[in-house]
């Protein structure tokens, strides 16, 4: 299960860093290779350079879906490579939400086929869009408060993020340690959410390219379990290993 794997590798690597493999093929060089090889080899190289310094990897399916069949195969093979060569848990960032029957079909693919350790889900269609994953004993990260500016359109209105945190906490009590929450680094609502969050892991995007303040975030979540995600800031940097070590050290120094 994600929770146990996360605790083990966090301790081993002394890291709260999640590297997001948002491997947009349009930003990957070496066009002499076919599309599958470009994406898969790029991911393999990132994993080889960073696996001693992270606590999880997150693959955003959008960047693989946009590459079609070759991209989806690269995503599947990347998951297999990480599982075969490391102990690091994998989050599939898919943000799915659908009726029960369709949610079950998604879960069959992401959980049974790909063997994800955790999956990101949009909760706005309610409980039956989430439980097919939990019943398969997989961990989920529920979107509570996202890092994009348009979060103000709905999630921030009428404190919907508070309702979503309560909803997630209730599920986590029923399905012990199987629920975490996504809360973006670009907001200042962690203290409010902390009052509800008993033991759910935070998945925190928004540091780096989106402008989240790492120091402020750490001040608010230091007493909780948390994962700081960095995607573009690591994988497309000049030196991914150096970048991930720098982020890891900045987090640990802030704690």
DODREN-586904 format. One record per residue: x, y, z of N, C-alpha, C, O, CB in turn. Coordinates in steps of 0.05 Angstrom, whole numbers. Glycine has a CB too. Layout:
<atoms>
ATOM/X/Y/Z/X/Y/Z/X/Y/Z/X/Y/Z/X/Y/Z;
...
</atoms>
This chain:
<atoms>
ATOM/17/-24/0/0/0/0/18/25/0/40/25/11/-19/0/25;
ATOM/8/46/-13/23/71/-15/33/81/12/56/89/14/6/92/-29;
ATOM/15/81/32/22/94/57/47/81/69/65/95/78/-2/91/77;
ATOM/48/54/70/71/41/82/96/44/65/118/49/75/65/11/86;
ATOM/93/42/38/116/46/21/127/74/23/151/78/24/108/40/-9;
ATOM/109/94/25/117/122/28/133/126/54/154/138/53/93/140/28;
ATOM/123/116/76/137/119/102/165/106/101/184/117/112/120/107/125;
ATOM/166/83/89/192/69/87/212/84/70/235/87/79/188/41/76;
ATOM/204/93/46/223/106/29/229/134/37/251/144/33/213/106/0;
ATOM/210/147/51/215/174/62/238/172/82/256/189/82/190/186/75;
ATOM/237/152/98/258/148/119/285/140/105/306/151/112/250/126/138;
ATOM/284/122/86/308/113/73/322/135/58/346/138/60/302/90/54;
ATOM/307/151/42/319/172/26/319/199/39/329/218/28/304/173/0;
ATOM/308/200/64/306/226/78/295/247/60/306/269/57/335/234/88;
ATOM/271/241/49/261/259/28/230/261/30/216/242/35/269/249/1;
ATOM/221/285/25/192/291/21/186/298/-8/164/309/-14/183/313/40;
ATOM/205/293/-26/202/302/-54/188/281/-71/195/257/-71/230/309/-65;
ATOM/168/290/-86/156/274/-107/164/286/-133/159/310/-138/125/272/-104;
ATOM/176/271/-151/182/281/-178/160/274/-197/152/251/-200/210/269/-188;
ATOM/149/294/-209/128/291/-228/139/285/-256/152/303/-268/109/315/-229;
ATOM/133/262/-266/143/255/-293/123/264/-314/110/249/-327/147/224/-296;
ATOM/121/291/-316/103/304/-336/119/306/-362/126/328/-371/94/332/-326;
ATOM/124/283/-374/143/280/-396/131/288/-423/125/270/-439/154/252/-397;
ATOM/128/313/-427/117/324/-452/137/319/-475/159/331/-475/111/355/-449;
ATOM/129/302/-494/148/294/-515/157/318/-531/178/317/-544/135/273/-533;
ATOM/142/340/-532/150/363/-548/173/378/-535/186/394/-548/126/382/-551;
ATOM/179/371/-509/202/384/-496/225/365/-493/246/372/-482/193/393/-468;
ATOM/222/341/-504/243/321/-502/259/320/-529/246/319/-550/232/293/-496;
ATOM/285/322/-527/301/322/-551/305/294/-562/291/275/-554/329/336/-545;
ATOM/324/291/-580/331/266/-593/308/255/-610/297/234/-605/339/245/-572;
ATOM/301/270/-630/279/263/-648/286/240/-667/269/232/-683/270/287/-663;
ATOM/311/231/-665/319/208/-682/305/182/-672/300/164/-688/349/204/-682;
ATOM/298/181/-646/284/158/-636/254/160/-642/244/182/-647/289/156/-605;
ATOM/241/137/-641/212/138/-644/200/149/-619/213/151/-598/200/109/-650;
ATOM/174/157/-620/162/171/-598/162/156/-572/168/167/-551/133/178/-606;
ATOM/156/130/-574/157/113/-550/184/114/-536/186/119/-512/150/84/-557;
ATOM/205/110/-552/232/110/-541/240/137/-529/254/138/-508/252/101/-562;
ATOM/232/158/-542/239/185/-532/228/189/-504/241/198/-486/228/206/-551;
ATOM/203/181/-500/190/185/-474/200/166/-454/208/174/-431/159/182/-477;
ATOM/201/140/-461/210/120/-441/239/124/-433/245/122/-409/206/92/-453;
ATOM/256/128/-452/285/132/-445/289/157/-429/305/158/-411/302/134/-471;
ATOM/273/178/-434/275/203/-418/267/197/-390/281/205/-371/256/225/-430;
ATOM/245/182/-386/236/176/-359/256/158/-344/262/163/-321/209/162/-360;
ATOM/266/139/-358/286/120/-346/310/136/-337/320/130/-315/294/98/-366;
ATOM/319/155/-352/342/171/-345/336/188/-320/353/190/-302/350/189/-368;
ATOM/312/200/-319/305/216/-295/304/198/-270/314/206/-249/277/229/-300;
ATOM/292/175/-272/290/157/-250/318/148/-240/323/147/-216/273/132/-257;
ATOM/335/141/-259/363/133/-252/377/155/-237/393/150/-219/379/125/-277;
ATOM/372/181/-244/387/203/-232/375/212/-206/388/225/-190/387/226/-252;
ATOM/350/206/-201/336/218/-178/326/198/-157/318/206/-135/312/233/-187;
ATOM/327/172/-162/313/153/-144/324/151/-116/311/141/-98/314/126/-157;
ATOM/349/161/-111/360/161/-84/351/185/-68/358/187/-45/390/160/-86;
ATOM/335/202/-80/329/228/-67/299/235/-67/292/258/-62/344/250/-81;
ATOM/282/216/-73/253/221/-75/238/202/-57/249/181/-48/243/219/-104;
ATOM/213/208/-51/196/190/-36/173/179/-53/159/161/-45/184/204/-12;
ATOM/170/190/-77/150/179/-96/154/192/-123/167/213/-126/121/183/-86;
ATOM/142/179/-144/140/190/-170/111/194/-177/94/178/-169/155/172/-191;
ATOM/105/215/-193/77/220/-201/77/223/-232/91/240/-243/66/245/-187;
ATOM/61/206/-245/59/208/-274/32/220/-281/11/209/-274/62/180/-287;
ATOM/32/243/-294/8/256/-303/0/244/-330/14/248/-349/11/287/-305;
ATOM/-22/230/-331/-30/215/-354/-34/232/-379/-32/223/-401/-55/199/-349;
ATOM/-39/258/-375/-45/276/-398/-21/276/-417/-25/277/-442/-51/304/-388;
ATOM/3/276/-407/27/279/-424/33/253/-439/49/253/-458/51/287/-407;
ATOM/21/231/-431/24/206/-444/0/202/-464/4/191/-486/25/183/-424;
ATOM/-23/210/-456/-47/208/-473/-43/225/-498/-52/217/-520/-72/216/-458;
ATOM/-31/248/-495/-27/266/-518/-9/254/-539/-10/262/-563/-16/293/-509;
ATOM/7/234/-531/25/221/-550/13/195/-562/26/181/-577/52/213/-536;
ATOM/-12/190/-555/-26/167/-567/-17/140/-556/-8/138/-533/-23/168/-596;
ATOM/-19/120/-573/-13/93/-565/16/90/-555/21/77/-535/-17/74/-588;
ATOM/34/103/-568/63/102/-560/67/115/-533/83/105/-517/80/116/-581;
ATOM/52/136/-528/54/149/-502/43/132/-479/55/131/-458/40/176/-502;
ATOM/20/119/-484/8/102/-464/26/78/-458/28/70/-435/-19/93/-473;
ATOM/38/68/-478/57/45/-474/81/55/-458/91/41/-440/66/33/-501;
ATOM/91/79/-464/113/90/-448/106/94/-419/122/89/-401/122/117/-460;
ATOM/81/102/-414/72/106/-386/71/78/-372/82/76/-350/44/119/-385;
ATOM/60/59/-385/58/32/-373/86/21/-367/91/9/-346/42/13/-391;
ATOM/104/23/-387/130/12/-383/147/28/-363/164/17/-350/145/12/-410;
ATOM/142/54/-360/155/70/-340/147/60/-312/164/57/-294/148/100/-343;
ATOM/121/55/-308/111/45/-283/125/18/-277/134/14/-254/80/41/-283;
ATOM/126/1/-297/139/-25/-293/168/-22/-286/179/-37/-269/136/-43/-318;
ATOM/182/-4/-299/211/0/-294/215/10/-265/233/-1/-252/222/21/-314;
ATOM/199/28/-256/202/39/-229/197/16/-209/212/13/-189/183/62/-224;
ATOM/176/0/-214/170/-21/-195/191/-43/-195/197/-54/-174/143/-33/-203;
ATOM/203/-49/-218/223/-70/-219/250/-62/-208/266/-79/-201/226/-79/-248;
ATOM/255/-36/-208/282/-27/-201/284/-10/-176/306/-3/-167/293/-11/-223;
ATOM/262/-3/-164/262/13/-140/240/4/-121/224/-13/-127/259/43/-146;
ATOM/240/16/-97/219/11/-77/201/36/-75/186/38/-56/231/5/-49;
ATOM/202/53/-95/189/79/-93/160/77/-102/155/67/-124/204/100/-110;
ATOM/141/87/-87/113/85/-94/106/104/-118/120/124/-122/95/92/-71;
ATOM/86/97/-133/78/111/-157/50/122/-154/31/108/-147/81/93/-182;
ATOM/47/148/-160/21/161/-162/14/165/-191/30/176/-206/21/188/-146;
ATOM/-9/155/-199/-19/162/-226/-38/186/-223/-59/184/-211/-34/137/-239;
ATOM/-29/208/-235/-44/233/-233/-64/234/-256/-57/243/-278/-25/257/-234;
ATOM/-88/224/-251/-108/222/-272/-133/239/-267/-147/246/-286/-117/193/-275;
ATOM/-138/246/-242/-160/265/-235/-187/256/-246/-203/272/-254/-153/293/-244;
ATOM/-191/230/-246/-216/219/-257/-240/224/-238/-236/226/-214/-214/190/-264;
ATOM/-263/225/-249/-288/226/-234/-311/217/-252/-314/228/-274/-294/255/-223;
ATOM/-326/197/-243/-348/188/-260/-367/171/-244/-363/165/-221/-337/171/-284;
ATOM/-389/163/-257/-410/147/-244/-397/120/-237/-376/112/-247/-434/143/-263;
ATOM/-411/105/-219/-400/81/-207/-390/61/-228/-368/52/-226/-421/68/-190;
ATOM/-406/55/-248/-399/35/-267/-373/43/-282/-356/26/-287/-421/30/-287;
ATOM/-372/68/-290/-348/78/-305/-324/81/-287/-302/75/-295/-355/105/-318;
ATOM/-329/89/-262/-307/91/-243/-294/63/-238/-270/61/-235/-317/102/-216;
ATOM/-311/42/-238/-300/15/-235/-282/8/-259/-262/-5/-255/-323/-5/-233;
ATOM/-290/16/-283/-274/10/-307/-247/25/-306/-227/13/-312/-289/18/-332;
ATOM/-248/50/-297/-222/65/-294/-205/51/-273/-181/47/-278/-228/94/-285;
ATOM/-217/43/-251/-201/29/-230/-190/3/-239/-167/-4/-231/-219/25/-205;
ATOM/-204/-11/-256/-194/-36/-267/-168/-32/-282/-149/-48/-281/-214/-50/-286;
ATOM/-166/-9/-297/-142/-3/-312/-120/7/-294/-98/-3/-295/-149/17/-334;
ATOM/-126/29/-279/-104/42/-264/-94/25/-241/-70/26/-234/-114/68/-253;
ATOM/-112/9/-229/-104/-7/-205/-96/-35/-214/-74/-44/-207/-127/-8/-185;
ATOM/-114/-49/-228/-108/-77/-234/-87/-80/-257/-69/-97/-255/-134/-91/-243;
ATOM/-90/-64/-277/-72/-66/-300/-45/-53/-295/-24/-65/-298/-85/-54/-325;
ATOM/-46/-27/-286/-21/-13/-283/-8/-16/-255/15/-10/-251/-26/17/-288;
ATOM/-24/-26/-236/-14/-31/-209/-4/-5/-195/17/-4/-183/9/-51/-209;
ATOM/-19/17/-199/-13/42/-186/-14/39/-155/-30/23/-145/-32/64/-194;
ATOM/4/53/-141/3/54/-112/-18/74/-102/-30/70/-81/30/60/-100;
ATOM/-21/95/-118/-41/115/-111/-51/128/-137/-38/128/-157/-30/137/-92;
ATOM/-75/140/-136/-88/152/-159/-100/178/-150/-113/179/-129/-109/133/-172;
ATOM/-97/200/-165/-111/225/-159/-139/225/-170/-143/216/-193/-95/249/-169;
ATOM/-158/234/-154/-186/233/-162/-200/260/-156/-194/273/-136/-201/211/-147;
ATOM/-219/267/-174/-236/290/-170/-261/281/-155/-275/263/-165/-243/304/-198;
ATOM/-267/292/-132/-289/281/-115/-316/293/-121/-335/285/-107/-282/285/-87;
ATOM/-319/311/-140/-343/326/-142/-368/310/-151/-390/320/-150/-339/349/-161;
ATOM/-364/286/-160/-387/268/-166/-394/251/-143/-412/234/-144/-381/251/-191;
ATOM/-379/254/-120/-387/241/-96/-374/214/-91/-356/205/-105/-416/237/-96;
ATOM/-384/201/-70/-372/177/-58/-369/154/-78/-348/141/-79/-389/168/-35;
ATOM/-390/150/-95/-388/126/-112/-369/130/-136/-365/112/-151/-416/120/-123;
ATOM/-358/154/-138/-336/158/-158/-309/152/-146/-289/150/-160/-337/187/-168;
ATOM/-308/147/-119/-283/143/-105/-280/114/-95/-259/102/-97/-281/162/-81;
ATOM/-302/102/-85/-301/76/-72/-291/53/-89/-279/35/-78/-327/70/-61;
ATOM/-296/53/-116/-285/30/-131/-255/27/-129/-244/5/-130/-292/34/-161;
ATOM/-240/49/-125/-211/48/-121/-205/38/-93/-188/21/-89/-199/76/-126;
ATOM/-218/49/-73/-213/42/-45/-219/13/-40/-205/0/-24/-229/60/-26;
ATOM/-240/3/-52/-247/-25/-49/-227/-44/-61/-226/-68/-54/-275/-31/-61;
ATOM/-210/-34/-79/-188/-50/-90/-162/-47/-73/-141/-56/-80/-182/-41/-118;
ATOM/-165/-34/-49/-143/-31/-30/-122/-12/-40/-99/-13/-29/-131/-58/-24;
ATOM/-128/5/-59/-108/24/-69/-112/50/-54/-134/56/-45/-110/27/-99;
ATOM/-91/66/-53/-92/92/-41/-102/113/-61/-97/109/-85/-64/101/-30;
ATOM/-115/134/-52/-124/155/-70/-116/182/-58/-116/185/-33/-154/154/-75;
ATOM/-110/201/-75/-107/229/-67/-131/244/-78/-134/246/-102/-79/241/-77;
ATOM/-147/255/-60/-171/270/-68/-165/300/-71/-152/312/-54/-194/266/-47;
ATOM/-173/311/-94/-169/340/-98/-186/356/-79/-211/355/-80/-176/348/-128;
ATOM/-173/370/-61/-187/386/-41/-185/416/-48/-205/431/-48/-175/381/-13;
ATOM/-160/425/-54/-156/453/-61/-133/455/-80/-110/451/-73/-151/471/-36;
ATOM/-139/460/-106/-119/458/-127/-102/484/-128/-110/504/-117/-132/452/-154;
ATOM/-80/482/-143/-61/504/-143/-66/524/-166/-52/545/-167/-33/493/-146;
ATOM/-85/519/-183/-90/536/-206/-107/561/-198/-123/559/-179/-104/521/-229;
ATOM/-104/583/-212/-119/607/-205/-150/603/-206/-164/616/-190/-112/630/-224;
ATOM/-159/586/-223/-188/582/-226/-200/565/-203/-224/560/-203/-194/568/-252;
ATOM/-184/557/-184/-195/545/-160/-215/563/-146/-233/554/-132/-172/537/-140;
ATOM/-212/589/-151/-231/608/-139/-259/607/-151/-278/617/-139/-220/636/-142;
ATOM/-261/595/-175/-287/593/-188/-307/577/-172/-331/584/-170/-285/582/-216;
ATOM/-298/555/-161/-316/537/-146/-305/528/-119/-319/530/-99/-323/513/-163;
ATOM/-280/518/-119/-270/505/-95/-268/524/-71/-273/517/-48/-243/492/-100;
ATOM/-260/549/-77/-257/569/-56/-284/580/-47/-287/590/-24/-239/591/-65;
ATOM/-304/580/-65/-330/591/-59/-344/575/-37/-344/551/-37/-347/593/-84;
ATOM/-356/589/-18/-371/577/4/-355/556/18/-366/537/30/-397/565/-8;
ATOM/-329/559/18/-311/541/33/-315/512/25/-315/494/42/-315/543/63;
ATOM/-318/507/-1/-322/480/-11/-298/462/-3/-302/438/2/-326/479/-41;
ATOM/-274/473/-3/-251/457/4/-252/446/32/-241/425/38/-226/474/2;
ATOM/-267/460/50/-271/449/77/-289/425/76/-284/404/89/-283/471/96;
ATOM/-311/426/61/-328/403/57/-313/379/45/-317/356/53/-352/410/39;
ATOM/-296/385/26/-281/364/13/-261/351/32/-256/327/30/-266/374/-12;
ATOM/-249/367/50/-231/356/70/-246/338/89/-236/317/96/-217/379/85;
ATOM/-269/347/98/-285/331/116/-293/305/103/-292/283/115/-311/346/125;
ATOM/-302/306/77/-309/283/62/-286/263/60/-289/239/64/-318/291/33;
ATOM/-262/273/55/-238/257/53/-231/244/79/-223/220/80/-214/273/42;
ATOM/-233/259/101/-227/249/127/-246/226/135/-237/206/147/-228/271/148;
ATOM/-271/229/129/-290/208/135/-283/182/120/-284/160/131/-319/217/128;
ATOM/-276/185/94/-268/162/79/-243/149/90/-240/124/90/-264/170/49;
ATOM/-224/165/99/-199/155/109/-203/139/135/-187/121/142/-179/177/113;
ATOM/-224/146/150/-230/131/174/-242/104/167/-237/84/180/-249/147/193;
ATOM/-258/104/146/-271/79/137/-250/61/123/-250/37/127/-294/85/118;
ATOM/-234/73/106/-213/59/91/-186/68/102/-174/87/91/-216/63/60;
ATOM/-177/56/123/-155/66/139/-129/70/123/-119/52/110/-149/48/162;
ATOM/-119/95/124/-94/102/111/-94/99/81/-73/96/68/-71/86/122;
ATOM/-118/99/68/-120/97/39/-126/124/26/-129/125/1/-141/77/32;
ATOM/-130/145/41/-138/171/30/-118/192/38/-111/196/61/-166/178/40;
ATOM/-108/207/17/-93/231/21/-107/254/7/-128/250/-6/-64/228/10;
ATOM/-97/278/10/-110/301/-2/-90/319/-17/-67/322/-9/-124/318/20;
ATOM/-99/329/-40/-84/348/-56/-91/376/-48/-114/384/-50/-89/343/-86;
ATOM/-71/391/-38/-74/419/-31/-51/434/-43/-28/429/-37/-76/422/1;
ATOM/-58/454/-60/-37/469/-75/-21/488/-57/-32/499/-38/-50/484/-97;
ATOM/4/491/-64/22/508/-49/16/538/-53/27/555/-39/51/502/-56;
ATOM/-1/544/-72/-6/572/-79/-29/584/-62/-37/607/-67/-14/574/-108;
ATOM/-38/569/-42/-59/580/-25/-49/582/4/-28/572/11/-85/563/-26;
ATOM/-65/594/22/-57/597/50/-78/585/69/-82/595/90/-53/627/56;
ATOM/-90/563/60/-111/551/76/-103/526/91/-120/512/102/-134/544/57;
ATOM/-77/520/92/-68/496/106/-76/495/135/-84/474/145/-38/493/103;
ATOM/-74/518/149/-81/518/177/-110/510/182/-116/496/201/-75/546/189;
ATOM/-128/519/165/-156/511/167/-159/482/162/-174/468/176/-173/528/148;
ATOM/-146/472/141/-149/444/133/-136/426/154/-146/404/159/-136/439/106;
ATOM/-114/435/167/-100/420/187/-119/413/211/-116/392/223/-76/435/198;
ATOM/-138/430/216/-157/425/239/-174/401/234/-184/389/253/-174/450/243;
ATOM/-178/394/209/-194/371/201/-177/347/195/-184/324/202/-212/378/177;
ATOM/-155/352/182/-137/330/173/-123/317/197/-106/329/210/-116/340/153;
ATOM/-131/292/203/-119/278/225/-93/263/217/-73/266/231/-139/258/237;
ATOM/-94/248/196/-70/233/189/-68/228/159/-54/210/150/-70/207/203;
ATOM/-82/244/143/-80/242/114/-54/255/103/-47/277/112/-105/254/100;
ATOM/-41/242/84/-17/254/72/-26/277/53/-44/274/37/-1/232/56;
ATOM/-12/299/55/-15/320/36/2/315/11/25/308/13/-7/348/48;
ATOM/-10/317/-12/4/319/-38/3/348/-46/-19/358/-52/-8/299/-60;
ATOM/26/361/-47/27/390/-51/41/398/-77/65/397/-78/41/404/-27;
ATOM/25/405/-97/36/416/-122/38/446/-120/28/458/-101/19/407/-146;
ATOM/51/458/-139/51/487/-141/76/501/-133/79/525/-136/29/497/-125;
ATOM/96/485/-122/122/497/-116/137/500/-142/137/481/-159/138/480/-95;
ATOM/151/522/-146/168/525/-170/154/540/-192/148/564/-189/176/498/-180;
ATOM/147/527/-214/136/540/-237/110/555/-232/105/575/-244/131/520/-259;
ATOM/94/545/-213/69/558/-206/71/579/-185/52/593/-179/49/537/-198;
ATOM/95/581/-173/99/604/-155/93/600/-125/93/619/-110/84/626/-164;
ATOM/89/575/-117/84/570/-88/108/576/-71/131/571/-80/75/542/-84;
ATOM/104/585/-47/125/592/-29/132/569/-10/116/562/7/118/618/-12;
ATOM/154/556/-15/162/532/0/163/537/30/153/521/46/188/520/-10;
ATOM/175/559/38/179/565/66/152/567/80/149/557/102/195/590/70;
ATOM/133/582/68/107/585/80/92/559/82/79/554/102/90/605/64;
ATOM/95/542/62/81/516/62/92/499/85/77/487/100/84/502/35;
ATOM/119/498/87/131/481/108/123/490/136/120/473/154/161/482/105;
ATOM/121/516/140/112/526/166/85/515/174/79/512/198/113/556/166;
ATOM/68/510/154/41/502/159/36/472/160/17/463/172/23/514/138;
ATOM/54/457/147/50/428/146/71/411/160/70/386/159/48/419/117;
ATOM/89/424/174/112/409/185/104/388/205/120/370/210/131/429/199;
ATOM/80/390/217/72/370/236/54/348/224/43/331/238/56/383/259;
ATOM/52/349/197/35/330/183/53/313/164/76/320/159/13/344/167;
ATOM/42/292/153/56/277/132/50/292/106/27/300/100/46/247/130;
ATOM/71/296/90/67/311/65/87/304/44/109/293/50/69/341/71;
ATOM/80/309/20/97/305/-4/96/330/-20/75/340/-27/88/280/-21;
ATOM/120/341/-27/122/365/-44/128/355/-72/149/343/-77/144/384/-33;
ATOM/110/362/-91/115/354/-118/130/375/-134/124/399/-132/88/347/-132;
ATOM/149/366/-150/162/383/-170/164/368/-196/174/346/-197/190/393/-160;
ATOM/154/380/-217/154/367/-243/173/381/-262/196/372/-264/125/367/-256;
ATOM/165/402/-275/182/416/-294/208/426/-282/229/426/-295/167/440/-306;
ATOM/206/434/-256/230/444/-242/252/424/-239/275/432/-235/222/455/-216;
ATOM/246/399/-241/266/378/-240/272/365/-267/294/366/-276/257/356/-220;
ATOM/251/355/-280/256/338/-303/267/354/-327/281/342/-344/231/324/-311;
ATOM/260/379/-329/270/395/-352/292/415/-344/299/433/-358/247/410/-364;
ATOM/303/410/-320/326/427/-311/351/417/-325/352/395/-336/329/427/-281;
ATOM/372/433/-324/397/425/-336/410/401/-322/423/385/-334/417/448/-335;
ATOM/404/398/-296/416/376/-280/394/366/-261/392/376/-239/441/385/-265;
ATOM/378/346/-270/356/337/-253/365/327/-225/352/332/-205/341/314/-267;
ATOM/388/313/-224/397/303/-198/404/326/-180/396/326/-156/422/285/-202;
ATOM/418/346/-190/424/369/-174/399/384/-164/397/392/-141/442/388/-189;
ATOM/380/386/-182/355/400/-176/339/386/-154/328/399/-136/338/403/-201;
ATOM/337/359/-156/322/345/-136/336/345/-109/323/346/-88/316/316/-145;
ATOM/362/343/-109/377/345/-84/374/372/-71/370/374/-46/407/338/-88;
ATOM/375/393/-87/371/420/-77/344/423/-64/341/435/-42/375/441/-99;
ATOM/323/413/-77/296/415/-66/294/399/-40/283/408/-21/275/406/-87;
ATOM/305/375/-41/304/358/-17/318/372/7/307/373/29/318/331/-22;
ATOM/341/384/2/356/398/23/341/422/33/342/429/56/383/405/13;
ATOM/328/437/14/313/460/22/289/453/40/283/467/59/303/475/-3;
ATOM/276/431/33/254/421/50/264/413/78/254/422/98/239/398/36;
ATOM/285/396/78/295/387/103/306/409/120/304/409/145/317/366/99;
ATOM/319/429/107/328/452/122/306/469/134/308/480/155/345/470/104;
ATOM/284/470/119/261/485/128/246/472/151/231/484/166/242/489/106;
ATOM/251/445/154/238/431/176/255/431/201/247/420/222/233/402/167;
</atoms>
